[in-house]
C-alpha cells in the first residue's frame, strides 16, 4: 500500500469492484478498500441472492471483460409474464418481439463477485483487504482517509474518494449525509423452488394485494422466488413448515409451472425505499446501494447501481485524459446532475408499481387491469415497458455500448 492515490474506492463488492475494473487502464493510481476477507465473502449467505441483470447491464459487464466468464453461470430471461392475482389483466414481454437475443439474465451475486475478484487480482489496482475506513477529511486538493488494517492504523490521500460500501455505508455516515426512508411495511421472503415444468427462460411478476411475487428462472430448472408480504403476514409465514409454506406459495402463484417443491432455504428482510439526500460531498461521491436502495419489484436495484458505476467511470476517464482534477466540484456536480434523473425515474417507477398494485379500491383495480390488457394489445406501449426493463430507455453509458 502506498500513501497517495488518485482514487480510493471504499467497498470491494459488486459496485466498487466493477468501478475499479472499469478504470484499471485509465492510468489512475487506484486503491480498493474492502472490510471483509475473501473467505468471509465466499461463505456469506448474501452471495446466494439472485440478481436480475438487464440487457443494458450485460453490455456493461461485457465491456468490463466479466461477462465471458459469468455467462456460464447465468440463466437467460427470454419472456416475462406480468399478471394481477384475482383479475384478468396481464401482459407479456418477449425478447423475440423486441428483436434482441434475451431480455436479461439471472445470476447469483456470488458468481458475479467471483468473476470480479479474479479480475481484480490480475489488475494493477491496489487491494487493501481486510481493512476498515475509520475517518476522512477533505481538503482543497486531497481527501485524507484513516484506515484500520488489523491492529495497524494507516493513512492515505487521494484526489477522490468513492463510497461503494453498500446500504450501511461508512463513507455516507462519515460525511453526515442523511437518508430519506419510506417504509413499505412489507417483507420480502426469498427462496428457491423447483417447479414440475421447466420455466425455460420465462420470468413471472405476479401482483397481489399484499405485494408482488416474482419467479425468476435459474440453473437446474429452478426458480428464484421473491415473495412480498405484509410484515405481519411474513411473521406468520416464517413459522410455517416446508409443506405448509409451499402450499401457501402455490395458492398465490397457481399451477402455471405445475407442482412446486422447495430447493433452497428461506430468508427474509424488510422492504424500504432508501435514498441519500445527496450523492456527493467535497472530493467524495457515493454509488450503488450507498446512495439508493429500492423495492425489489422489477429487479432494478443492481442495474441502477451498475449504471452509476459506468457513468462515473466514463466521466473520470474523460477527466483524466484531459489532465483535469478528478475530484473537482465541477466533475462531481456534473455526475450528480447526470444521475439524478435516472435515480428519480427508477425510484418513481418501482414505488409506483408497489402502490398501484397494492391498492384494491375498485376504480384503481379496474384501471390497472385495463392498463395491463392495453399493454398486451398495443405494441408501442409494450415496447416502452420492455426497453425500460432492459435498461435501454435512457442514455446508455459509452462503457456499455459497442463502438466501431
Beta strands, then each sheet from edge to edge (+ up, - down):
strand 1: 4-10
strand 2: 30-34
strand 3: 50-54
strand 4: 75-77
strand 5: 79-84
strand 6: 90-94
strand 7: 104-108
strand 8: 126-129
strand 9: 132-138
strand 10: 143-149
strand 11: 152-163
strand 12: 179-195
strand 13: 202-208
strand 14: 211-217
strand 15: 222-230
strand 16: 260-262
strand 17: 267-276
strand 18: 280-281
strand 19: 284-286
strand 20: 292-293
sheet 1: 8+ 2+ 1+ 11+ 10- 9+
sheet 2: 8+ 2+ 1+ 11+ 19+ 18-
sheet 3: 3+ 7- 4+
sheet 4: 6+ 5- 13- 14+ 15- 12+ 16-
sheet 5: 6+ 5- 13- 14+ 15- 12+ 17- 20+
end
